[in-house]
Amino acid sequence: MIIFILLLILITIFASQNTAFVSINFLNFTVNGSLSLVLLITFVFGFLSGVIFLLPSYIRKSIKKTIKNEAIQKNISEEKTD
């Protein structure tokens, strides 16, 4: 939580010091905006693409953990009946 707050403070300082307008060209599209806003949007897209990229791995690990826990519970219940 402390790291998150420090990161927000640094982002705020960065945004207040970088208000110059820049032009971004991608294919046939041109977008004008402040440097800090463009970098913030880029950061958010990068973060979201990282989360989307890692999501299948997280889901697989969660499923394996659930299957393992169910097997353990089954073994425990079988031992109680013996």
Biopython code that builds the backbone (N, CA, C, O; Angstrom):
import numpy as np
from Bio.PDB.StructureBuilder import StructureBuilder

atoms = [
    (1, "MET", "N", (0.823, -1.192, 0.000)),
    (1, "MET", "CA", (0.000, 0.000, 0.000)),
    (1, "MET", "C", (0.869, 1.258, 0.000)),
    (1, "MET", "O", (0.557, 2.243, -0.670)),
    (2, "ILE", "N", (1.948, 1.210, 0.751)),
    (2, "ILE", "CA", (2.852, 2.366, 0.819)),
    (2, "ILE", "C", (3.506, 2.603, -0.537)),
    (2, "ILE", "O", (3.642, 3.745, -0.974)),
    (3, "ILE", "N", (3.908, 1.528, -1.199)),
    (3, "ILE", "CA", (4.533, 1.650, -2.520)),
    (3, "ILE", "C", (3.530, 2.242, -3.512)),
    (3, "ILE", "O", (3.900, 3.066, -4.348)),
    (4, "PHE", "N", (2.279, 1.830, -3.424)),
    (4, "PHE", "CA", (1.236, 2.353, -4.313)),
    (4, "PHE", "C", (1.052, 3.852, -4.097)),
    (4, "PHE", "O", (0.942, 4.612, -5.060)),
    (5, "ILE", "N", (1.020, 4.273, -2.849)),
    (5, "ILE", "CA", (0.858, 5.702, -2.544)),
    (5, "ILE", "C", (2.060, 6.497, -3.052)),
    (5, "ILE", "O", (1.897, 7.572, -3.628)),
    (6, "LEU", "N", (3.262, 5.967, -2.839)),
    (6, "LEU", "CA", (4.462, 6.651, -3.339)),
    (6, "LEU", "C", (4.441, 6.745, -4.860)),
    (6, "LEU", "O", (4.837, 7.765, -5.424)),
    (7, "LEU", "N", (3.986, 5.697, -5.519)),
    (7, "LEU", "CA", (3.898, 5.708, -6.977)),
    (7, "LEU", "C", (2.907, 6.771, -7.448)),
    (7, "LEU", "O", (3.178, 7.480, -8.417)),
    (8, "LEU", "N", (1.778, 6.887, -6.780)),
    (8, "LEU", "CA", (0.798, 7.913, -7.143)),
    (8, "LEU", "C", (1.365, 9.318, -6.947)),
    (8, "LEU", "O", (1.115, 10.210, -7.758)),
    (9, "ILE", "N", (2.120, 9.512, -5.880)),
    (9, "ILE", "CA", (2.742, 10.823, -5.641)),
    (9, "ILE", "C", (3.743, 11.140, -6.748)),
    (9, "ILE", "O", (3.775, 12.261, -7.256)),
    (10, "LEU", "N", (4.559, 10.158, -7.121)),
    (10, "LEU", "CA", (5.532, 10.375, -8.197)),
    (10, "LEU", "C", (4.840, 10.657, -9.526)),
    (10, "LEU", "O", (5.300, 11.505, -10.291)),
    (11, "ILE", "N", (3.759, 9.969, -9.807)),
    (11, "ILE", "CA", (3.014, 10.203, -11.047)),
    (11, "ILE", "C", (2.434, 11.615, -11.054)),
    (11, "ILE", "O", (2.462, 12.300, -12.077)),
    (12, "THR", "N", (1.917, 12.040, -9.923)),
    (12, "THR", "CA", (1.357, 13.386, -9.826)),
    (12, "THR", "C", (2.428, 14.448, -10.052)),
    (12, "THR", "O", (2.195, 15.420, -10.769)),
    (13, "ILE", "N", (3.596, 14.270, -9.446)),
    (13, "ILE", "CA", (4.703, 15.218, -9.642)),
    (13, "ILE", "C", (5.130, 15.228, -11.101)),
    (13, "ILE", "O", (5.348, 16.289, -11.686)),
    (14, "PHE", "N", (5.249, 14.035, -11.687)),
    (14, "PHE", "CA", (5.645, 13.929, -13.087)),
    (14, "PHE", "C", (4.642, 14.633, -13.993)),
    (14, "PHE", "O", (5.027, 15.370, -14.901)),
    (15, "ALA", "N", (3.355, 14.402, -13.744)),
    (15, "ALA", "CA", (2.310, 15.002, -14.594)),
    (15, "ALA", "C", (2.311, 16.519, -14.476)),
    (15, "ALA", "O", (2.086, 17.218, -15.464)),
    (16, "SER", "N", (2.558, 17.026, -13.288)),
    (16, "SER", "CA", (2.539, 18.485, -13.116)),
    (16, "SER", "C", (3.743, 19.160, -13.767)),
    (16, "SER", "O", (3.677, 20.344, -14.096)),
    (17, "GLN", "N", (4.835, 18.434, -13.959)),
    (17, "GLN", "CA", (6.038, 19.013, -14.553)),
    (17, "GLN", "C", (6.139, 18.782, -16.059)),
    (17, "GLN", "O", (7.004, 19.371, -16.708)),
    (18, "ASN", "N", (5.288, 17.950, -16.622)),
    (18, "ASN", "CA", (5.352, 17.622, -18.047)),
    (18, "ASN", "C", (4.018, 17.909, -18.721)),
    (18, "ASN", "O", (3.279, 16.995, -19.086)),
    (19, "THR", "N", (3.725, 19.187, -18.879)),
    (19, "THR", "CA", (2.445, 19.583, -19.467)),
    (19, "THR", "C", (2.558, 19.958, -20.951)),
    (19, "THR", "O", (1.577, 20.385, -21.559)),
    (20, "ALA", "N", (3.737, 19.802, -21.525)),
    (20, "ALA", "CA", (3.924, 20.148, -22.938)),
    (20, "ALA", "C", (3.058, 19.244, -23.820)),
    (20, "ALA", "O", (2.835, 18.077, -23.498)),
    (21, "PHE", "N", (2.576, 19.798, -24.934)),
    (21, "PHE", "CA", (1.755, 19.016, -25.849)),
    (21, "PHE", "C", (2.639, 18.288, -26.851)),
    (21, "PHE", "O", (3.617, 18.836, -27.359)),
    (22, "VAL", "N", (2.271, 17.041, -27.122)),
    (22, "VAL", "CA", (2.996, 16.220, -28.090)),
    (22, "VAL", "C", (1.995, 15.680, -29.096)),
    (22, "VAL", "O", (0.793, 15.629, -28.836)),
    (23, "SER", "N", (2.509, 15.282, -30.238)),
    (23, "SER", "CA", (1.689, 14.707, -31.293)),
    (23, "SER", "C", (2.114, 13.256, -31.486)),
    (23, "SER", "O", (3.289, 12.975, -31.722)),
    (24, "ILE", "N", (1.160, 12.339, -31.385)),
    (24, "ILE", "CA", (1.422, 10.913, -31.546)),
    (24, "ILE", "C", (0.829, 10.476, -32.881)),
    (24, "ILE", "O", (-0.353, 10.698, -33.144)),
    (25, "ASN", "N", (1.648, 9.859, -33.717)),
    (25, "ASN", "CA", (1.205, 9.356, -35.018)),
    (25, "ASN", "C", (1.271, 7.833, -35.004)),
    (25, "ASN", "O", (2.296, 7.245, -34.660)),
    (26, "PHE", "N", (0.161, 7.205, -35.385)),
    (26, "PHE", "CA", (0.102, 5.749, -35.485)),
    (26, "PHE", "C", (-0.761, 5.414, -36.688)),
    (26, "PHE", "O", (-1.946, 5.744, -36.735)),
    (27, "LEU", "N", (-0.151, 4.755, -37.651)),
    (27, "LEU", "CA", (-0.787, 4.468, -38.931)),
    (27, "LEU", "C", (-1.278, 5.784, -39.528)),
    (27, "LEU", "O", (-0.464, 6.674, -39.775)),
    (28, "ASN", "N", (-2.557, 5.936, -39.763)),
    (28, "ASN", "CA", (-3.077, 7.185, -40.321)),
    (28, "ASN", "C", (-3.708, 8.083, -39.263)),
    (28, "ASN", "O", (-4.339, 9.088, -39.592)),
    (29, "PHE", "N", (-3.539, 7.725, -38.007)),
    (29, "PHE", "CA", (-4.161, 8.477, -36.922)),
    (29, "PHE", "C", (-3.144, 9.390, -36.249)),
    (29, "PHE", "O", (-1.985, 9.018, -36.068)),
    (30, "THR", "N", (-3.583, 10.567, -35.887)),
    (30, "THR", "CA", (-2.757, 11.518, -35.162)),
    (30, "THR", "C", (-3.529, 11.980, -33.931)),
    (30, "THR", "O", (-4.689, 12.383, -34.021)),
    (31, "VAL", "N", (-2.867, 11.913, -32.787)),
    (31, "VAL", "CA", (-3.489, 12.327, -31.532)),
    (31, "VAL", "C", (-2.586, 13.358, -30.879)),
    (31, "VAL", "O", (-1.376, 13.156, -30.778)),
    (32, "ASN", "N", (-3.169, 14.453, -30.440)),
    (32, "ASN", "CA", (-2.429, 15.482, -29.721)),
    (32, "ASN", "C", (-2.859, 15.461, -28.262)),
    (32, "ASN", "O", (-4.043, 15.338, -27.951)),
    (33, "GLY", "N", (-1.896, 15.581, -27.386)),
    (33, "GLY", "CA", (-2.213, 15.602, -25.959)),
    (33, "GLY", "C", (-0.989, 15.958, -25.149)),
    (33, "GLY", "O", (0.116, 16.055, -25.683)),
    (34, "SER", "N", (-1.188, 16.153, -23.867)),
    (34, "SER", "CA", (-0.048, 16.481, -23.016)),
    (34, "SER", "C", (0.843, 15.254, -22.857)),
    (34, "SER", "O", (0.372, 14.117, -22.894)),
    (35, "LEU", "N", (2.116, 15.500, -22.682)),
    (35, "LEU", "CA", (3.092, 14.420, -22.559)),
    (35, "LEU", "C", (2.749, 13.496, -21.399)),
    (35, "LEU", "O", (2.822, 12.275, -21.537)),
    (36, "SER", "N", (2.378, 14.065, -20.265)),
    (36, "SER", "CA", (2.070, 13.237, -19.103)),
    (36, "SER", "C", (0.844, 12.362, -19.349)),
    (36, "SER", "O", (0.815, 11.208, -18.923)),
    (37, "LEU", "N", (-0.161, 12.894, -20.025)),
    (37, "LEU", "CA", (-1.359, 12.112, -20.314)),
    (37, "LEU", "C", (-1.048, 10.977, -21.283)),
    (37, "LEU", "O", (-1.526, 9.857, -21.103)),
    (38, "VAL", "N", (-0.254, 11.262, -22.304)),
    (38, "VAL", "CA", (0.127, 10.227, -23.270)),
    (38, "VAL", "C", (0.906, 9.117, -22.579)),
    (38, "VAL", "O", (0.666, 7.939, -22.840)),
    (39, "LEU", "N", (1.836, 9.479, -21.702)),
    (39, "LEU", "CA", (2.615, 8.464, -20.990)),
    (39, "LEU", "C", (1.756, 7.689, -20.003)),
    (39, "LEU", "O", (1.953, 6.486, -19.832)),
    (40, "LEU", "N", (0.816, 8.347, -19.355)),
    (40, "LEU", "CA", (-0.077, 7.658, -18.429)),
    (40, "LEU", "C", (-0.943, 6.647, -19.172)),
    (40, "LEU", "O", (-1.114, 5.519, -18.711)),
    (41, "ILE", "N", (-1.486, 7.045, -20.313)),
    (41, "ILE", "CA", (-2.299, 6.119, -21.111)),
    (41, "ILE", "C", (-1.452, 4.944, -21.590)),
    (41, "ILE", "O", (-1.911, 3.802, -21.577)),
    (42, "THR", "N", (-0.228, 5.215, -22.009)),
    (42, "THR", "CA", (0.676, 4.149, -22.436)),
    (42, "THR", "C", (0.963, 3.189, -21.286)),
    (42, "THR", "O", (0.981, 1.973, -21.477)),
    (43, "PHE", "N", (1.186, 3.731, -20.099)),
    (43, "PHE", "CA", (1.430, 2.893, -18.927)),
    (43, "PHE", "C", (0.217, 2.013, -18.626)),
    (43, "PHE", "O", (0.368, 0.822, -18.354)),
    (44, "VAL", "N", (-0.974, 2.587, -18.674)),
    (44, "VAL", "CA", (-2.186, 1.828, -18.377)),
    (44, "VAL", "C", (-2.384, 0.710, -19.399)),
    (44, "VAL", "O", (-2.710, -0.416, -19.026)),
    (45, "PHE", "N", (-2.190, 1.013, -20.693)),
    (45, "PHE", "CA", (-2.306, -0.030, -21.711)),
    (45, "PHE", "C", (-1.260, -1.126, -21.516)),
    (45, "PHE", "O", (-1.563, -2.305, -21.698)),
    (46, "GLY", "N", (-0.054, -0.760, -21.154)),
    (46, "GLY", "CA", (0.982, -1.747, -20.882)),
    (46, "GLY", "C", (0.641, -2.621, -19.697)),
    (46, "GLY", "O", (0.830, -3.837, -19.736)),
    (47, "PHE", "N", (0.137, -2.002, -18.642)),
    (47, "PHE", "CA", (-0.264, -2.752, -17.452)),
    (47, "PHE", "C", (-1.385, -3.727, -17.775)),
    (47, "PHE", "O", (-1.333, -4.896, -17.393)),
    (48, "LEU", "N", (-2.406, -3.237, -18.486)),
    (48, "LEU", "CA", (-3.541, -4.097, -18.832)),
    (48, "LEU", "C", (-3.128, -5.242, -19.757)),
    (48, "LEU", "O", (-3.603, -6.366, -19.601)),
    (49, "SER", "N", (-2.252, -4.962, -20.709)),
    (49, "SER", "CA", (-1.809, -6.046, -21.594)),
    (49, "SER", "C", (-0.978, -7.059, -20.818)),
    (49, "SER", "O", (-1.032, -8.250, -21.127)),
    (50, "GLY", "N", (-0.224, -6.633, -19.838)),
    (50, "GLY", "CA", (0.517, -7.564, -18.987)),
    (50, "GLY", "C", (-0.413, -8.438, -18.175)),
    (50, "GLY", "O", (-0.186, -9.641, -18.049)),
    (51, "VAL", "N", (-1.460, -7.843, -17.622)),
    (51, "VAL", "CA", (-2.442, -8.613, -16.853)),
    (51, "VAL", "C", (-3.135, -9.623, -17.753)),
    (51, "VAL", "O", (-3.302, -10.781, -17.371)),
    (52, "ILE", "N", (-3.537, -9.203, -18.934)),
    (52, "ILE", "CA", (-4.207, -10.109, -19.871)),
    (52, "ILE", "C", (-3.270, -11.236, -20.285)),
    (52, "ILE", "O", (-3.705, -12.376, -20.441)),
    (53, "PHE", "N", (-1.991, -10.930, -20.463)),
    (53, "PHE", "CA", (-1.012, -11.939, -20.859)),
    (53, "PHE", "C", (-0.798, -12.964, -19.742)),
    (53, "PHE", "O", (-0.627, -14.149, -20.027)),
    (54, "LEU", "N", (-0.804, -12.537, -18.488)),
    (54, "LEU", "CA", (-0.543, -13.439, -17.370)),
    (54, "LEU", "C", (-1.794, -14.141, -16.848)),
    (54, "LEU", "O", (-1.684, -15.102, -16.086)),
    (55, "LEU", "N", (-2.969, -13.686, -17.238)),
    (55, "LEU", "CA", (-4.218, -14.245, -16.738)),
    (55, "LEU", "C", (-4.375, -15.744, -17.002)),
    (55, "LEU", "O", (-4.771, -16.458, -16.081)),
    (56, "PRO", "N", (-4.094, -16.263, -18.188)),
    (56, "PRO", "CA", (-4.236, -17.717, -18.406)),
    (56, "PRO", "C", (-3.348, -18.543, -17.469)),
    (56, "PRO", "O", (-3.769, -19.594, -16.985)),
    (57, "SER", "N", (-2.146, -18.082, -17.217)),
    (57, "SER", "CA", (-1.254, -18.794, -16.305)),
    (57, "SER", "C", (-1.826, -18.812, -14.896)),
    (57, "SER", "O", (-1.782, -19.838, -14.216)),
    (58, "TYR", "N", (-2.363, -17.675, -14.456)),
    (58, "TYR", "CA", (-2.963, -17.593, -13.129)),
    (58, "TYR", "C", (-4.161, -18.530, -13.015)),
    (58, "TYR", "O", (-4.336, -19.193, -11.992)),
    (59, "ILE", "N", (-4.980, -18.587, -14.050)),
    (59, "ILE", "CA", (-6.159, -19.455, -14.037)),
    (59, "ILE", "C", (-5.740, -20.919, -13.981)),
    (59, "ILE", "O", (-6.328, -21.703, -13.236)),
    (60, "ARG", "N", (-4.719, -21.297, -14.771)),
    (60, "ARG", "CA", (-4.234, -22.679, -14.753)),
    (60, "ARG", "C", (-3.741, -23.066, -13.364)),
    (60, "ARG", "O", (-4.067, -24.144, -12.866)),
    (61, "LYS", "N", (-2.954, -22.188, -12.732)),
    (61, "LYS", "CA", (-2.449, -22.477, -11.392)),
    (61, "LYS", "C", (-3.584, -22.608, -10.393)),
    (61, "LYS", "O", (-3.540, -23.462, -9.508)),
    (62, "SER", "N", (-4.587, -21.778, -10.529)),
    (62, "SER", "CA", (-5.737, -21.832, -9.627)),
    (62, "SER", "C", (-6.495, -23.145, -9.791)),
    (62, "SER", "O", (-6.913, -23.753, -8.805)),
    (63, "ILE", "N", (-6.670, -23.577, -11.025)),
    (63, "ILE", "CA", (-7.373, -24.842, -11.277)),
    (63, "ILE", "C", (-6.581, -26.009, -10.722)),
    (63, "ILE", "O", (-7.152, -26.904, -10.099)),
    (64, "LYS", "N", (-5.262, -26.014, -10.941)),
    (64, "LYS", "CA", (-4.422, -27.094, -10.409)),
    (64, "LYS", "C", (-4.479, -27.131, -8.887)),
    (64, "LYS", "O", (-4.518, -28.206, -8.289)),
    (65, "LYS", "N", (-4.485, -25.966, -8.266)),
    (65, "LYS", "CA", (-4.551, -25.897, -6.807)),
    (65, "LYS", "C", (-5.884, -26.437, -6.316)),
    (65, "LYS", "O", (-5.928, -27.155, -5.317)),
    (66, "THR", "N", (-6.970, -26.104, -7.000)),
    (66, "THR", "CA", (-8.292, -26.592, -6.618)),
    (66, "THR", "C", (-8.366, -28.106, -6.747)),
    (66, "THR", "O", (-8.895, -28.779, -5.863)),
    (67, "ILE", "N", (-7.841, -28.645, -7.838)),
    (67, "ILE", "CA", (-7.845, -30.096, -8.043)),
    (67, "ILE", "C", (-7.021, -30.782, -6.961)),
    (67, "ILE", "O", (-7.428, -31.818, -6.435)),
    (68, "LYS", "N", (-5.889, -30.224, -6.632)),
    (68, "LYS", "CA", (-5.028, -30.795, -5.596)),
    (68, "LYS", "C", (-5.729, -30.771, -4.241)),
    (68, "LYS", "O", (-5.683, -31.755, -3.503)),
    (69, "ASN", "N", (-6.378, -29.657, -3.910)),
    (69, "ASN", "CA", (-7.100, -29.565, -2.640)),
    (69, "ASN", "C", (-8.259, -30.550, -2.575)),
    (69, "ASN", "O", (-8.523, -31.131, -1.522)),
    (70, "GLU", "N", (-8.956, -30.741, -3.696)),
    (70, "GLU", "CA", (-10.051, -31.711, -3.723)),
    (70, "GLU", "C", (-9.525, -33.126, -3.522)),
    (70, "GLU", "O", (-10.162, -33.927, -2.839)),
    (71, "ALA", "N", (-8.370, -33.446, -4.106)),
    (71, "ALA", "CA", (-7.778, -34.771, -3.929)),
    (71, "ALA", "C", (-7.367, -34.985, -2.473)),
    (71, "ALA", "O", (-7.531, -36.080, -1.934)),
    (72, "ILE", "N", (-6.841, -33.955, -1.845)),
    (72, "ILE", "CA", (-6.454, -34.059, -0.442)),
    (72, "ILE", "C", (-7.687, -34.274, 0.425)),
    (72, "ILE", "O", (-7.677, -35.114, 1.326)),
    (73, "GLN", "N", (-8.747, -33.518, 0.157)),
    (73, "GLN", "CA", (-9.979, -33.676, 0.925)),
    (73, "GLN", "C", (-10.571, -35.070, 0.739)),
    (73, "GLN", "O", (-11.105, -35.649, 1.686)),
    (74, "LYS", "N", (-10.480, -35.606, -0.461)),
    (74, "LYS", "CA", (-10.989, -36.947, -0.737)),
    (74, "LYS", "C", (-10.183, -37.979, 0.034)),
    (74, "LYS", "O", (-10.758, -38.912, 0.595)),
    (75, "ASN", "N", (-8.860, -37.829, 0.073)),
    (75, "ASN", "CA", (-8.016, -38.764, 0.820)),
    (75, "ASN", "C", (-8.303, -38.680, 2.305)),
    (75, "ASN", "O", (-8.319, -39.705, 2.987)),
    (76, "ILE", "N", (-8.528, -37.496, 2.815)),
    (76, "ILE", "CA", (-8.830, -37.330, 4.242)),
    (76, "ILE", "C", (-10.163, -37.996, 4.578)),
    (76, "ILE", "O", (-10.281, -38.683, 5.594)),
    (77, "SER", "N", (-11.157, -37.792, 3.728)),
    (77, "SER", "CA", (-12.470, -38.410, 4.000)),
    (77, "SER", "C", (-12.397, -39.930, 3.883)),
    (77, "SER", "O", (-13.100, -40.628, 4.613)),
    (78, "GLU", "N", (-11.568, -40.462, 2.988)),
    (78, "GLU", "CA", (-11.408, -41.912, 2.872)),
    (78, "GLU", "C", (-10.710, -42.474, 4.086)),
    (78, "GLU", "O", (-11.042, -43.575, 4.526)),
    (79, "GLU", "N", (-9.747, -41.753, 4.644)),
    (79, "GLU", "CA", (-9.045, -42.221, 5.844)),
    (79, "GLU", "C", (-9.964, -42.219, 7.050)),
    (79, "GLU", "O", (-9.835, -43.073, 7.926)),
    (80, "LYS", "N", (-10.895, -41.266, 7.109)),
    (80, "LYS", "CA", (-11.824, -41.214, 8.236)),
    (80, "LYS", "C", (-12.804, -42.387, 8.210)),
    (80, "LYS", "O", (-13.223, -42.871, 9.262)),
    (81, "THR", "N", (-13.168, -42.844, 7.015)),
    (81, "THR", "CA", (-14.115, -43.949, 6.901)),
    (81, "THR", "C", (-13.452, -45.288, 7.148)),
    (81, "THR", "O", (-14.138, -46.271, 7.431)),
    (82, "ASP", "N", (-12.114, -45.351, 7.047)),
    (82, "ASP", "CA", (-11.408, -46.645, 7.289)),
    (82, "ASP", "C", (-11.291, -46.972, 8.716)),
    (82, "ASP", "O", (-10.732, -48.011, 9.067)),
]
sb = StructureBuilder()
sb.init_structure("model")
sb.init_model(0)
sb.init_chain("A")
sb.init_seg("    ")
for serial, (resi, resn, name, xyz) in enumerate(atoms, 1):
    if name == "N":
        sb.init_residue(resn, " ", resi, " ")
    sb.init_atom(name, np.array(xyz, "f"), 0.0, 1.0, " ", f" {name:<3s}", serial, name[0])
structure = sb.get_structure()
